[in-house]
Amino acid sequence: MKQESNSPITWETAPDILTAQEASALVRIPRNGVYGAIQAGLLPAVRFGPRRIRIAKAALKEVFGLPLEERDSTAALNHGKA
């Protein structure tokens, strides 16, 4: 699924395998931050040749946490429970 350049990427529309650019847009950090997390061993990724890196959307969610919409709905469901 090819993402239109003028429409923002969301967790729902993002493919299961992401480029560094797509991953950075999802977690709203600079692309260099994604590369840094990969280089530090915090974010698993697969390298295809010298310039192509792919990241699993599931790994991105695990490392950076749930998307804001999911966190908000989970907090609303658990509000008031001890």
Order of alpha helices (4+ residues) and beta strands (2+ residues): beta-alpha-alpha-beta-beta-alpha-alpha
